[in-house]
Amino acid sequence: MKPDLIISGGTLITMNQERSIVENGNIHITDGKIVYLGPEEQDPLSGVNCCRVDASGKYIFPGFINTHTHIFQTLIRGFGQDLSVWDWFEQTLDPVVENLSVADAYISAKLGSIEAIKSGTTTILDYNYPHPHPGMAEETIRAFQDVGIRGILARSIIDAGNVHEKIIHSTREEMNACENLLIKYDGFKDRMVSIWLAPYSVFSTSREAFIHTKELADHYGAWISVHAATPSSIESAMELYGVDDIAFEESIGFLGPNVLAVHCCADLPERTLDTMRDYDVKVSHNPISNAYLGEGIAPISEMVAKGIKISLATDGPASNNNQDMVAILKFAALMQKVAKLDPTALTAWKTLEMATIEGAQCVGMDDCIGSIEVGKQADLIVVDLNSANTVAFADPVSSLVYSATQENIHTVIVNGRIVMKDRKMLPVDEDQVLNLARESSYKLAQRAFSLE
């Protein structure tokens, strides 16, 4: 049967269990799935007339999986800089979150999805807040669908504390909103849309809401993401509960293999790492954001040694200040090397695993994405290393991690659909989105900061 799409002539960095590399390889895609891969000279359909992407001289990798962002922040990058985390909340975020409109939710997610795709991201997890108006989560999802990115919407739960006071809702309202989303978006067979639950943090989510989150997730088979094990969350947990936040979450039965802990960048004691390992808690590592807010360098080497699954993420554009996953690769590796004064602390290959197959494991989707294998969804990136910054290289993986920029991402395919080719976005008019986002950002700043 003729495939929908053939990618031909590239070197395939499969990230399968054997970490196989196929030179001069072809990939056939039908109904969004990979149905064949192998050397071009062995391709039984090498001459068939169908839609093709010529990847000759280029490298094909699994698409990156960005496991944590706050996509609305594409409209507020640069609003606050060089601030401590508590000042950043108060001076940058608090004035904005109550003034965000439903239209802002759509255009910010559209812009963020374009930016993500242009740096090779095919799956993005939006830790979705704020919700000053109904329908903001739905508009975020609509933007994901319009741009063509695989989207995980982790609906935040904010029912307590004094951070973001203007957008605090009752526990019942928050849980009802989460359950409605779980019901509404259930059944996407290609898993282009997934709904998660996201208690914001111990300082913004009540004990009751944490318990209800766990119950709701177990009932619907959903996953959970939570900001955890940062200096600010540990400080707050000690004040509220007399223990750190991971210990608190263990005490209420919250931890489990469907929990993705975000940041984990404090100087964590071994008992905390052991607890995370024992409950098979996954980690979303946000190295640039952790550095931007001065929160610390996550003990990634220690986590790897204990067998904890780790993924990579950008965090929101207000604390990064972009969605560039290629930059995250290099920064993640280099920060571990300097923290340990050891150039072997985090290798290029291990870093790439975190962005692909291990990232897929951290979001419970390694059965369908994260590697180039027959039967998996075709989430792929074509990388052109024939450029001034990468032309002389011995290893395509080290070149991607240490030398490449997002400009080396040539073509992006999500679920078998070409969403960017030769760095041109295909499903949407990028210039139109940029213009709308620029206007929305200006108007949001006027509302939030009373600008003339």
C-alpha positions as CSV (number, residue, x, y, z in Angstrom):
1,M,0.0,0.0,0.0
2,K,1.3,3.5,-0.9
3,P,2.3,5.4,2.2
4,D,1.1,9.0,2.9
5,L,4.6,10.3,3.3
6,I,8.1,9.0,2.7
7,I,11.2,10.6,4.2
8,S,14.2,9.5,2.2
9,G,17.9,9.5,2.3
10,G,18.6,10.8,5.8
11,T,20.7,9.3,8.7
12,L,18.2,8.0,11.2
13,I,19.1,8.5,14.9
14,T,16.4,6.2,16.1
15,M,16.8,6.3,19.9
16,N,15.3,2.8,20.1
17,Q,16.4,0.4,22.8
18,E,19.6,-0.5,20.8
19,R,20.2,3.2,19.9
20,S,20.5,2.1,16.3
21,I,21.7,4.5,13.6
22,V,20.5,3.9,10.0
23,E,22.6,5.6,7.4
24,N,20.9,6.7,4.1
25,G,17.6,5.6,5.6
26,N,13.9,5.8,4.5
27,I,10.8,6.2,6.7
28,H,7.3,5.4,5.5
29,I,4.4,7.0,7.3
30,T,0.7,6.0,7.0
31,D,-2.2,7.4,9.1
32,G,0.3,9.3,11.3
33,K,2.3,6.1,12.1
34,I,5.7,4.8,11.1
35,V,5.1,1.7,9.0
36,Y,8.6,1.1,7.6
37,L,12.1,2.2,8.2
38,G,15.4,0.9,6.8
39,P,18.2,1.6,4.3
40,E,17.0,3.3,1.1
41,E,18.6,0.6,-1.1
42,Q,16.4,-2.0,0.7
43,D,13.1,0.1,0.4
44,P,10.5,-1.9,-1.5
45,L,8.7,1.3,-2.4
46,S,11.8,3.4,-3.2
47,G,10.4,4.5,-6.5
48,V,6.7,5.0,-5.6
49,N,5.1,8.3,-6.4
50,C,3.9,9.9,-3.2
51,C,4.5,12.9,-0.9
52,R,8.2,12.9,0.0
53,V,10.7,14.8,2.2
54,D,14.2,14.6,0.8
55,A,16.5,14.3,3.8
56,S,19.7,13.5,1.9
57,G,22.7,14.7,3.8
58,K,20.6,15.5,6.9
59,Y,19.8,13.7,10.2
60,I,16.4,12.6,11.4
61,F,15.8,12.5,15.1
62,P,12.7,11.9,17.2
63,G,11.0,15.2,18.0
64,F,11.8,16.8,21.3
65,I,9.4,16.6,24.3
66,N,9.2,19.8,26.3
67,T,7.7,18.6,29.6
68,H,7.0,22.0,31.3
69,T,6.0,25.4,30.2
70,H,3.5,28.1,31.0
71,I,2.6,29.1,27.5
72,F,0.6,32.2,28.3
73,Q,4.0,33.8,29.2
74,T,4.9,34.1,25.6
75,L,3.1,37.5,25.9
76,I,5.1,38.7,28.9
77,R,8.7,37.8,28.2
78,G,10.9,40.5,29.4
79,F,8.3,42.0,31.8
80,G,10.5,41.2,34.8
81,Q,14.1,40.4,35.0
82,D,16.9,39.9,37.6
83,L,14.4,39.3,40.4
84,S,14.2,36.8,43.2
85,V,11.4,34.2,42.8
86,W,9.1,35.8,45.3
87,D,9.6,39.3,43.9
88,W,9.2,37.8,40.4
89,F,5.8,36.4,41.5
90,E,4.7,39.7,43.0
91,Q,6.0,42.2,40.5
92,T,5.8,40.3,37.2
93,L,3.2,37.6,37.4
94,D,0.5,38.8,39.8
95,P,-0.4,41.9,37.9
96,V,-0.7,39.9,34.7
97,V,-2.6,36.8,35.6
98,E,-5.9,38.5,36.6
99,N,-5.8,40.6,33.4
100,L,-5.3,37.7,30.9
101,S,-8.2,37.3,28.5
102,V,-9.6,34.3,26.7
103,A,-8.3,35.7,23.4
104,D,-4.8,36.0,25.0
105,A,-4.9,32.4,25.9
106,Y,-5.4,31.4,22.3
107,I,-2.9,33.7,20.7
108,S,-0.2,33.0,23.3
109,A,-0.6,29.3,22.8
110,K,-0.5,29.7,19.1
111,L,2.7,31.8,19.3
112,G,4.3,29.4,21.8
113,S,3.5,26.4,19.7
114,I,5.1,28.0,16.6
115,E,8.2,28.8,18.7
116,A,8.3,25.3,20.1
117,I,8.1,23.7,16.7
118,K,10.8,25.9,15.2
119,S,13.2,24.5,17.8
120,G,12.3,20.9,17.2
121,T,9.6,20.3,19.8
122,T,6.8,18.0,18.7
123,T,5.2,17.5,22.1
124,I,4.6,20.3,24.7
125,L,3.3,20.1,28.2
126,D,1.6,23.3,29.2
127,Y,1.2,23.7,33.0
128,N,-1.9,25.6,32.2
129,Y,-2.8,28.7,34.2
130,P,-4.3,31.3,34.9
131,H,-8.0,30.9,34.7
132,P,-9.6,34.3,35.4
133,H,-12.3,33.4,32.9
134,P,-14.0,30.2,31.7
135,G,-12.7,28.7,28.5
136,M,-9.0,29.5,28.7
137,A,-7.9,25.9,28.7
138,E,-10.1,25.1,25.8
139,E,-8.6,28.0,23.8
140,T,-5.1,26.8,24.6
141,I,-6.0,23.3,23.2
142,R,-7.6,24.9,20.1
143,A,-4.3,26.7,19.4
144,F,-2.4,23.4,19.8
145,Q,-4.7,21.8,17.2
146,D,-4.5,24.7,14.8
147,V,-0.7,24.8,14.8
148,G,-0.4,21.0,14.8
149,I,1.7,20.3,17.9
150,R,1.1,17.4,20.2
151,G,-0.3,19.0,23.4
152,I,-0.5,18.0,27.0
153,L,-2.6,20.4,29.0
154,A,-1.9,20.1,32.7
155,R,-4.8,22.1,34.3
156,S,-3.4,24.0,37.3
157,I,-5.2,23.9,40.6
158,I,-4.9,27.1,42.7
159,D,-7.1,27.2,45.7
160,A,-5.0,28.6,48.6
161,G,-2.1,30.8,49.6
162,N,-1.2,34.4,48.9
163,V,0.5,34.0,45.5
164,H,-1.8,34.9,42.6
165,E,-4.5,35.8,45.1
166,K,-6.7,37.3,42.4
167,I,-7.1,34.0,40.6
168,I,-7.7,31.7,43.6
169,H,-10.9,29.6,43.2
170,S,-12.6,27.2,45.6
171,T,-11.3,23.6,45.8
172,R,-14.6,22.4,44.4
173,E,-14.5,24.8,41.4
174,E,-10.9,23.8,40.6
175,M,-11.6,20.1,40.8
176,N,-14.8,20.4,38.8
177,A,-13.0,22.3,36.0
178,C,-10.3,19.6,35.9
179,E,-12.9,16.8,35.7
180,N,-14.8,18.5,32.9
181,L,-11.7,18.7,30.8
182,L,-10.8,15.1,31.5
183,I,-14.3,14.1,30.2
184,K,-14.4,16.5,27.3
185,Y,-11.0,15.5,25.8
186,D,-11.1,11.8,26.5
187,G,-10.7,9.4,23.6
188,F,-8.1,11.0,21.3
189,K,-6.7,7.8,19.7
190,D,-3.7,9.5,18.3
191,R,-3.1,11.2,21.7
192,M,-2.6,14.6,20.1
193,V,-4.4,16.0,23.1
194,S,-4.0,14.8,26.7
195,I,-5.4,16.3,29.9
196,W,-3.3,16.2,33.2
197,L,-3.9,17.7,36.6
198,A,-1.4,20.2,38.1
199,P,-1.6,21.3,41.7
200,Y,0.4,24.5,41.5
201,S,2.6,24.1,44.5
202,V,2.3,23.6,48.3
203,F,2.1,27.3,48.7
204,S,-0.9,27.7,46.3
205,T,-2.7,24.4,46.6
206,S,-4.4,23.1,49.7
207,R,-3.9,19.7,51.4
208,E,-7.5,18.9,50.4
209,A,-6.9,19.7,46.8
210,F,-3.7,17.6,46.7
211,I,-5.7,14.6,48.0
212,H,-8.6,15.2,45.6
213,T,-6.1,15.5,42.7
214,K,-4.7,12.1,43.4
215,E,-8.2,10.6,43.7
216,L,-9.3,12.2,40.4
217,A,-6.2,11.1,38.6
218,D,-6.5,7.6,39.8
219,H,-10.2,7.5,38.8
220,Y,-9.5,8.7,35.2
221,G,-6.1,7.2,34.7
222,A,-4.7,10.7,34.4
223,W,-1.2,12.0,35.1
224,I,-0.1,14.8,37.5
225,S,2.5,17.5,37.3
226,V,3.6,19.6,40.3
227,H,6.2,22.2,41.0
228,A,8.4,20.5,43.6
229,A,11.6,20.4,45.6
230,T,12.6,24.0,44.9
231,P,14.0,26.3,47.6
232,S,10.6,28.2,47.6
233,S,8.4,25.1,47.8
234,I,10.6,23.5,50.5
235,E,10.5,26.7,52.6
236,S,6.7,26.9,52.2
237,A,6.2,23.3,53.1
238,M,8.3,23.6,56.2
239,E,6.2,26.6,57.3
240,L,2.9,24.9,56.6
241,Y,3.5,21.2,57.4
242,G,6.9,21.0,59.2
243,V,8.4,18.8,56.5
244,D,9.7,19.4,52.9
245,D,7.2,19.2,50.1
246,I,8.2,15.8,48.9
247,A,7.8,14.4,52.4
248,F,4.4,16.1,52.7
249,E,3.2,14.6,49.4
250,E,4.4,11.2,50.5
251,S,2.5,11.5,53.8
252,I,-0.8,12.1,52.1
253,G,-0.4,9.3,49.5
254,F,0.1,11.7,46.6
255,L,3.3,10.3,45.1
256,G,3.4,7.6,42.4
257,P,4.6,6.6,38.9
258,N,2.1,9.0,37.3
259,V,3.6,12.1,39.0
260,L,6.0,14.4,37.2
261,A,7.9,16.6,39.6
262,V,9.0,19.9,38.1
263,H,12.3,21.6,38.9
264,C,13.7,19.6,41.8
265,C,16.6,22.1,41.9
266,A,17.3,22.5,45.6
267,D,20.2,20.8,47.3
268,L,18.2,17.6,47.9
269,P,19.2,15.1,50.6
270,E,19.6,11.5,49.6
271,R,16.4,10.5,51.5
272,T,14.4,12.8,49.2
273,L,16.0,11.2,46.1
274,D,15.3,7.8,47.5
275,T,11.7,8.6,48.1
276,M,11.3,9.8,44.5
277,R,13.0,6.7,43.2
278,D,10.9,4.4,45.4
279,Y,7.6,5.9,44.2
280,D,8.9,6.1,40.6
281,V,8.3,9.8,40.5
282,K,9.5,11.4,37.2
283,V,11.4,14.7,36.9
284,S,11.1,17.6,34.6
285,H,14.4,19.4,34.5
286,N,14.3,23.1,33.6
287,P,17.9,24.2,33.7
288,I,17.7,27.6,32.2
289,S,14.7,28.7,34.3
290,N,16.3,27.4,37.5
291,A,19.4,29.5,36.7
292,Y,17.3,32.6,35.6
293,L,15.5,32.7,39.0
294,G,18.6,31.7,41.0
295,E,16.9,28.6,42.3
296,G,19.8,26.2,42.0
297,I,21.3,23.4,39.8
298,A,19.3,20.2,40.0
299,P,21.2,17.2,41.1
300,I,20.7,15.4,37.8
301,S,23.8,13.2,38.1
302,E,22.6,11.9,41.4
303,M,19.1,11.2,40.0
304,V,20.5,9.4,37.0
305,A,22.6,7.2,39.4
306,K,19.5,6.3,41.3
307,G,17.6,5.4,38.1
308,I,15.1,8.3,38.3
309,K,13.6,9.1,35.0
310,I,14.3,12.7,33.8
311,S,13.0,14.8,31.0
312,L,13.9,18.3,29.8
313,A,11.9,21.5,29.6
314,T,12.1,25.2,29.0
315,D,9.6,26.5,31.7
316,G,7.6,29.6,30.8
317,P,9.0,32.4,28.6
318,A,8.8,34.7,31.6
319,S,11.7,32.8,33.3
320,N,13.8,31.5,30.4
321,N,12.9,33.7,28.2
322,N,12.1,31.4,25.2
323,Q,10.9,27.9,24.3
324,D,14.1,26.8,22.6
325,M,14.7,23.1,23.3
326,V,18.0,23.1,21.3
327,A,19.4,25.6,23.8
328,I,18.1,23.5,26.7
329,L,20.1,20.5,25.5
330,K,23.4,22.3,25.7
331,F,22.6,24.2,28.9
332,A,21.4,21.0,30.7
333,A,24.7,19.2,29.8
334,L,27.0,22.0,30.6
335,M,25.4,22.9,34.0
336,Q,26.0,19.4,35.2
337,K,29.6,19.4,34.1
338,V,30.3,22.6,35.9
339,A,28.4,21.7,39.0
340,K,30.4,18.5,39.3
341,L,33.6,19.8,37.8
342,D,33.4,16.7,35.7
343,P,33.0,16.8,31.9
344,T,31.5,13.3,32.0
345,A,28.7,14.2,34.5
346,L,26.1,14.4,31.7
347,T,26.9,13.2,28.2
348,A,25.4,14.3,24.9
349,W,23.7,11.0,24.4
350,K,22.1,11.0,27.8
351,T,21.0,14.6,27.3
352,L,19.3,13.6,24.0
353,E,17.6,10.7,25.7
354,M,16.1,13.0,28.2
355,A,14.7,15.2,25.4
356,T,13.3,12.2,23.5
357,I,12.7,8.6,24.7
358,E,13.2,9.3,28.4
359,G,11.0,12.4,28.0
360,A,8.3,10.1,26.5
361,Q,8.6,7.8,29.5
362,C,8.2,10.8,31.8
363,V,4.8,11.7,30.2
364,G,3.6,8.1,29.9
365,M,3.8,8.0,26.1
366,D,6.9,6.0,25.3
367,D,4.6,3.4,23.7
368,C,3.8,5.9,20.9
369,I,6.5,8.7,20.8
370,G,10.1,9.3,21.8
371,S,11.9,7.1,19.3
372,I,11.8,6.2,15.6
373,E,10.3,2.8,15.5
374,V,7.7,1.0,13.4
375,G,4.3,1.3,15.0
376,K,5.0,4.6,16.7
377,Q,3.5,7.9,15.8
378,A,5.6,9.8,13.3
379,D,6.9,12.8,15.5
380,L,10.2,13.5,13.7
381,I,12.6,16.4,13.1
382,V,15.0,16.7,10.2
383,V,18.2,18.4,11.2
384,D,20.6,20.0,8.7
385,L,24.1,20.0,10.1
386,N,25.6,21.4,6.9
387,S,26.0,24.9,8.2
388,A,28.8,27.1,9.4
389,N,28.2,26.2,13.1
390,T,28.1,22.5,12.6
391,V,29.7,21.5,9.3
392,A,32.8,19.9,10.8
393,F,31.7,17.2,13.2
394,A,32.4,13.5,14.0
395,D,29.2,12.7,15.9
396,P,25.7,14.0,15.0
397,V,24.5,13.7,18.6
398,S,27.3,15.7,20.1
399,S,26.9,18.2,17.2
400,L,23.2,18.6,17.9
401,V,23.7,19.1,21.7
402,Y,26.8,21.2,21.7
403,S,27.0,23.0,18.4
404,A,23.5,23.3,16.8
405,T,21.0,26.1,17.2
406,Q,17.3,26.0,16.4
407,E,18.3,27.3,12.9
408,N,19.6,23.8,12.2
409,I,16.1,22.4,12.6
410,H,15.0,22.1,8.9
411,T,11.7,20.2,8.9
412,V,9.3,19.1,11.7
413,I,6.7,16.3,11.4
414,V,4.0,15.7,14.0
415,N,1.7,12.7,13.9
416,G,2.8,12.2,10.2
417,R,1.9,15.8,9.2
418,I,4.5,18.2,8.0
419,V,4.1,21.3,10.2
420,M,7.4,23.0,9.3
421,K,9.4,22.6,6.1
422,D,12.6,24.4,5.3
423,R,11.9,26.5,8.5
424,K,8.5,27.7,7.1
425,M,5.4,27.0,9.1
426,L,2.8,25.3,7.0
427,P,-0.5,25.1,8.9
428,V,-0.5,28.8,10.0
429,D,0.5,32.2,8.9
430,E,3.5,32.9,11.2
431,D,3.7,36.6,10.4
432,Q,0.0,37.1,11.2
433,V,0.4,35.3,14.5
434,L,3.4,37.5,15.4
435,N,1.5,40.7,14.6
436,L,-1.5,39.6,16.7
437,A,0.8,38.5,19.6
438,R,2.7,41.8,19.5
439,E,-0.6,43.7,19.8
440,S,-2.0,41.4,22.5
441,S,1.2,41.7,24.6
442,Y,1.0,45.5,24.4
443,K,-2.6,45.6,25.4
444,L,-2.0,43.1,28.3
445,A,0.8,45.3,29.6
446,Q,-1.5,48.3,29.5
447,R,-4.1,46.5,31.6
448,A,-1.6,44.9,34.0
449,F,0.7,47.8,34.7
450,S,-1.7,50.7,33.9
451,L,0.5,51.9,31.1
452,E,-0.5,55.0,29.1
